[in-house]
Amino acid sequence: MRFDLWSSYSRMLKSRLLEEAIARLWQDGLISGEMHLGTGEEAIIAGIVPQLVEGDAMALDHRGTSALLLRGVDPVLILHELLGRPDGLCGGMGGHMHLFSKEYLAASSGIVGAVGPTATGFAMSAQVLHTQAITVAFFGEGALNQGMMMEALNLAAVWKLPILFVCKDDSWSITTSSSSVSGGDPLSRARSLGIQAVDVDGRQVSDVWQAAQTSIQRLRAGEGPLFLHVRCVHLEGHFLGYQLIRMVRHPLRELPRVVIPLTTSFLHPGGAAFNERLAGVKIILGAVLDTLRDPRRDISNDPLYCTRLVLQPDARRLQELEDQAKQEIGQVVEVALAGAAR
């Protein structure tokens, strides 16, 4: 399959539009629980998943919506699943963090690091059955601090399993800087086990495509596992509704909810010593200031923006593509909600 930037942008845009629709449904209270979106990962997913063929498997983390969409899973089934309907992809029992498709050999889990054992199982099956199929494992850099993830990497290296490990590194482990809780770096960890590892800019779909294409060819040739360290930015933070991002986007609405009780507590005559309270205030103010400087606020870190800049000279074609994508996803949402109303 040859790379085409227009097709890749179309896939990325549909993924973004679907997740934006999911965000609206969540904000309207139609989807319960936490919501972890993959906004900011579109170039990674669009650069890898379309290169898979029948029989290939995917081990997904809790941001699996886009990967399932681009693999061919019916988006209406995905939305019905998120809405908790019995006719959803998993009977309404899995929710957004536990999406499965037997037809496409795809499995996701909300357990951090679980993609390692899942991918190992898929790959062992392909190896034993001599199918030449490969497995792609998508996970964040924080998962590398989980024992089962490192065990899976080790086993894949020893048995030369056909797994493409894709580490989506946004430098944050939920709300903690990954560098402050991780020894070494992802590339070094993979290479220490004898796994070939490559660093890729996750904002550029063409770079991801090329790295994945080369890796997939080597996997099918039986060269053993490979590791892509793909740098990205989660535009919504770890989860939808991340409070610091809300404060930056809507300061007049959100800041009073924090400032008023914080000030009341700070000025209260009882409680902790003044120095302790002052230290707490500094921590919170520091977190807000860090968010103001956060790369999630820089539009150049949005993979759709980066791709659109290249395509912008052909404005008419670009507009037609975007209108079509919006129409398609709009129809998907309309059908899903119409079904949910019955």
FIMI-260975 format. One line per 10 residues: for each residue x, y, z of C-alpha. Coordinates in nm, 3 decimals. Each point is the difference from the previous one (the first is absolute). Example, Ala and Ser with C-alpha at 12.3 -4.5 7.8 and 13.67 -1.06 7.14 Angstrom:
// residues 2
1.230 -0.450 0.780 | 0.137 0.344 -0.066
END
This chain:
// residues 342
0.000 0.000 0.000 | 0.145 0.334 -0.107 | -0.008 0.309 0.215 | -0.239 0.277 -0.100 | -0.017 0.316 0.207 | -0.355 0.086 -0.103 | -0.131 -0.342 0.103 | 0.194 0.020 0.325 | -0.143 0.343 0.080 | -0.350 -0.128 -0.071
0.050 -0.287 0.246 | 0.148 0.232 0.262 | -0.284 0.247 -0.037 | -0.270 -0.267 0.031 | 0.170 -0.130 0.313 | 0.010 0.350 0.149 | -0.361 0.074 -0.091 | -0.122 -0.328 0.149 | 0.185 0.065 0.325 | -0.129 0.357 0.014
-0.351 -0.142 -0.037 | 0.074 -0.244 0.282 | 0.119 0.290 0.215 | -0.328 0.182 -0.055 | -0.200 -0.310 0.091 | 0.209 -0.039 0.316 | -0.043 0.366 0.094 | -0.375 -0.036 -0.052 | -0.003 -0.286 0.250 | -0.087 -0.270 -0.253
0.326 -0.189 0.059 | 0.090 -0.089 0.358 | 0.335 -0.035 0.171 | 0.337 0.145 -0.095 | 0.077 0.070 -0.364 | 0.349 -0.033 -0.147 | 0.024 0.141 -0.351 | 0.276 -0.052 -0.255 | -0.009 0.356 -0.133 | 0.360 0.074 -0.093
0.076 -0.361 -0.096 | -0.170 0.010 -0.341 | 0.321 0.001 -0.205 | 0.126 -0.303 0.191 | -0.314 -0.204 -0.056 | -0.044 0.110 -0.363 | 0.365 -0.072 -0.072 | -0.014 -0.359 0.125 | -0.346 -0.159 0.003 | -0.081 0.035 -0.375
0.312 -0.206 -0.076 | -0.137 -0.304 0.182 | -0.157 -0.284 -0.196 | -0.250 -0.275 0.077 | 0.129 -0.222 0.278 | 0.208 0.271 0.167 | -0.092 0.081 0.359 | -0.010 0.310 0.217 | 0.053 0.024 0.376 | -0.143 0.335 0.107
0.015 0.214 0.310 | -0.289 0.210 0.137 | 0.017 0.234 -0.302 | -0.104 -0.253 -0.262 | -0.288 0.174 -0.178 | 0.198 0.138 -0.296 | 0.191 -0.324 -0.058 | -0.324 -0.197 -0.014 | -0.158 0.254 -0.232 | 0.291 -0.010 -0.246
0.015 -0.380 0.019 | -0.355 -0.014 -0.133 | -0.219 -0.046 0.307 | -0.347 0.151 -0.044 | 0.009 0.337 0.185 | -0.372 -0.031 0.083 | 0.080 -0.316 0.196 | 0.276 0.189 0.181 | -0.232 0.286 0.094 | -0.272 -0.241 0.113
0.259 -0.169 0.221 | 0.102 0.329 0.158 | -0.366 0.082 0.057 | -0.038 -0.331 0.185 | -0.243 -0.151 -0.247 | -0.043 -0.380 -0.025 | 0.051 0.023 -0.377 | 0.339 0.163 0.047 | 0.330 -0.148 -0.113 | 0.035 -0.194 0.325
-0.363 -0.014 0.105 | 0.028 0.326 0.190 | 0.208 -0.168 0.269 | 0.352 0.120 -0.086 | -0.026 0.375 -0.029 | 0.270 0.205 -0.169 | 0.294 -0.164 0.181 | -0.085 -0.362 -0.078 | -0.082 -0.021 -0.370 | 0.037 -0.332 -0.182
-0.050 -0.117 -0.356 | 0.041 -0.370 -0.071 | -0.046 0.063 -0.372 | 0.300 0.234 -0.014 | 0.206 -0.170 0.273 | 0.002 0.314 0.212 | -0.009 0.020 0.378 | 0.035 0.296 0.234 | 0.037 0.030 0.375 | -0.017 0.273 0.260
0.277 -0.174 0.197 | 0.326 0.184 -0.063 | 0.254 -0.232 -0.160 | -0.252 -0.273 -0.084 | 0.068 0.045 -0.371 | 0.334 -0.177 0.055 | -0.141 -0.343 0.093 | -0.287 0.046 -0.248 | 0.238 0.069 -0.287 | 0.222 -0.290 0.104
-0.297 -0.237 -0.014 | -0.105 0.119 -0.345 | 0.357 -0.024 -0.132 | 0.066 -0.344 0.148 | -0.311 -0.128 -0.175 | 0.113 0.144 -0.334 | 0.347 -0.145 0.044 | -0.124 -0.349 0.087 | -0.251 -0.002 -0.285 | 0.257 0.140 -0.249
-0.246 0.261 -0.124 | 0.258 0.281 -0.053 | -0.245 0.225 0.182 | 0.132 0.271 0.228 | -0.127 0.172 0.313 | 0.012 0.369 0.082 | 0.001 0.103 0.367 | -0.092 0.360 0.082 | 0.086 0.135 0.346 | 0.123 0.308 0.182
0.349 0.046 0.142 | -0.137 -0.040 0.353 | -0.086 -0.363 -0.080 | 0.373 -0.076 -0.018 | 0.008 0.029 0.379 | -0.238 -0.294 0.028 | 0.163 -0.339 0.053 | -0.219 -0.188 -0.247 | 0.091 0.244 -0.278 | 0.372 -0.053 0.052
-0.054 -0.377 0.028 | -0.185 0.007 -0.332 | 0.282 0.192 -0.166 | 0.251 -0.250 0.135 | -0.202 -0.302 -0.115 | -0.055 0.154 -0.345 | 0.374 0.056 -0.034 | 0.093 -0.354 0.111 | -0.255 -0.172 -0.225 | 0.030 0.250 -0.288
-0.373 0.063 0.002 | -0.145 0.212 -0.286 | -0.107 0.296 0.213 | 0.026 0.368 -0.082 | 0.012 0.174 0.338 | -0.124 0.358 -0.042 | 0.078 0.221 0.299 | -0.210 0.317 -0.020 | 0.206 0.233 0.215 | -0.168 0.325 0.109
0.243 0.036 0.295 | -0.282 -0.017 0.257 | -0.106 -0.293 0.219 | -0.354 0.116 0.077 | 0.088 0.329 0.179 | 0.362 -0.078 0.085 | 0.296 0.080 -0.221 | 0.125 -0.336 -0.129 | 0.364 0.100 0.034 | -0.048 0.042 0.376
-0.119 -0.359 0.049 | 0.192 -0.192 -0.269 | 0.361 -0.111 -0.010 | 0.163 0.029 -0.340 | -0.205 0.048 -0.315 | -0.227 -0.225 -0.212 | 0.249 -0.045 -0.284 | 0.277 -0.110 0.236 | -0.229 -0.245 0.176 | -0.103 -0.166 -0.325
0.356 -0.013 -0.135 | 0.128 -0.148 0.325 | -0.208 -0.309 -0.084 | 0.142 -0.020 -0.350 | -0.308 0.148 -0.168 | 0.054 0.236 -0.291 | -0.143 0.339 0.099 | -0.069 0.316 -0.201 | -0.101 0.350 0.110 | -0.279 0.162 -0.204
-0.175 0.339 -0.001 | -0.362 -0.089 0.068 | -0.127 0.328 -0.145 | 0.111 -0.094 -0.351 | -0.210 -0.276 -0.152 | 0.246 -0.052 -0.287 | 0.285 -0.067 0.247 | -0.213 -0.247 0.196 | -0.111 -0.174 -0.320 | 0.356 -0.046 -0.124
0.127 -0.130 0.333 | -0.293 -0.238 0.031 | 0.033 -0.123 -0.358 | 0.364 -0.091 0.050 | -0.076 -0.163 0.334 | -0.291 -0.205 -0.134 | 0.213 -0.131 -0.286 | 0.262 -0.117 0.248 | -0.262 -0.159 0.222 | -0.145 -0.200 -0.288
0.350 -0.109 -0.091 | 0.036 -0.156 0.346 | 0.258 0.241 0.141 | -0.167 0.017 0.340 | -0.171 0.286 0.187 | 0.055 0.368 -0.067 | -0.062 0.308 0.213 | -0.121 0.339 -0.117 | 0.037 0.285 0.246 | -0.253 0.250 -0.133
-0.013 0.342 0.161 | -0.341 0.168 0.021 | -0.213 0.240 0.204 | -0.335 -0.096 0.150 | -0.197 0.315 -0.073 | -0.258 -0.068 0.273 | 0.247 -0.120 0.261 | -0.024 -0.350 0.145 | -0.379 0.008 0.019 | -0.283 0.214 -0.125
-0.083 0.278 0.243 | 0.354 0.029 0.144 | -0.046 0.288 0.243 | 0.317 0.198 -0.072 | -0.078 0.009 -0.372 | -0.358 0.107 0.079 | 0.136 0.287 0.211 | 0.223 0.121 -0.281 | -0.274 -0.024 -0.263 | -0.280 0.146 0.214
0.167 0.202 0.281 | -0.304 0.209 0.098 | -0.214 -0.310 0.044 | 0.252 -0.241 0.150 | 0.245 0.204 0.210 | -0.254 0.117 0.263 | -0.074 -0.367 0.080 | 0.361 -0.037 0.108 | 0.102 0.348 0.110 | -0.291 0.067 0.239
0.033 -0.316 0.215 | 0.379 0.024 -0.021 | -0.004 0.360 0.126 | -0.251 -0.086 0.274 | 0.219 -0.285 0.116 | 0.316 0.209 -0.018 | -0.146 0.280 0.213 | -0.170 -0.228 0.254 | 0.152 0.050 0.346 | 0.010 -0.371 0.081
0.153 -0.295 -0.181 | 0.354 -0.048 -0.129 | 0.284 0.240 0.065 | 0.022 0.309 -0.222 | 0.313 -0.125 -0.179 | -0.171 -0.329 -0.088 | -0.304 0.177 -0.138 | 0.220 0.237 -0.198 | 0.187 -0.294 -0.146 | -0.330 -0.155 -0.111
-0.106 0.321 -0.173 | 0.335 0.018 -0.183 | -0.042 -0.357 -0.125 | -0.345 0.071 -0.143 | 0.103 0.331 -0.157 | 0.307 -0.169 -0.145 | -0.216 -0.271 -0.157 | -0.224 0.263 -0.161 | 0.301 0.193 -0.135 | 0.151 -0.321 -0.137
-0.326 -0.070 -0.180 | 0.010 0.347 -0.157 | 0.340 -0.095 -0.145 | -0.111 -0.355 -0.079 | 0.069 -0.133 -0.354 | -0.367 -0.100 -0.019 | -0.072 0.370 -0.058 | 0.238 0.020 -0.298 | -0.191 -0.060 -0.324 | 0.318 -0.117 -0.173
-0.023 -0.316 0.213 | -0.335 -0.089 -0.157 | 0.064 -0.264 -0.272 | -0.307 0.110 -0.197 | 0.129 0.357 -0.010 | 0.344 -0.119 -0.118 | -0.151 -0.209 -0.280 | -0.252 0.264 -0.102 | 0.278 0.256 -0.051 | 0.151 -0.220 -0.271
-0.335 -0.051 -0.175 | -0.123 0.358 0.032 | 0.120 0.121 -0.343 | -0.276 -0.210 -0.159 | -0.271 0.175 0.198 | -0.294 -0.123 -0.206 | 0.090 -0.368 0.029 | 0.074 0.046 0.369 | -0.339 0.159 0.064 | -0.179 -0.279 -0.188
0.184 -0.265 0.199 | -0.079 0.167 0.332 | -0.366 0.050 -0.089 | -0.031 -0.366 -0.097 | 0.166 -0.117 0.322 | -0.228 0.218 0.212 | -0.304 -0.131 -0.186 | 0.104 -0.364 0.045 | 0.067 0.030 0.372 | -0.311 0.211 0.047
-0.208 -0.277 -0.155 | 0.168 -0.259 0.223 | -0.091 0.198 0.312 | -0.354 0.058 -0.127 | -0.054 -0.371 -0.065 | 0.151 -0.096 0.338 | -0.217 0.244 0.193 | -0.311 -0.094 -0.198 | 0.061 -0.361 0.095 | 0.060 0.096 0.362
-0.332 0.183 0.014 | -0.200 -0.311 -0.093
END
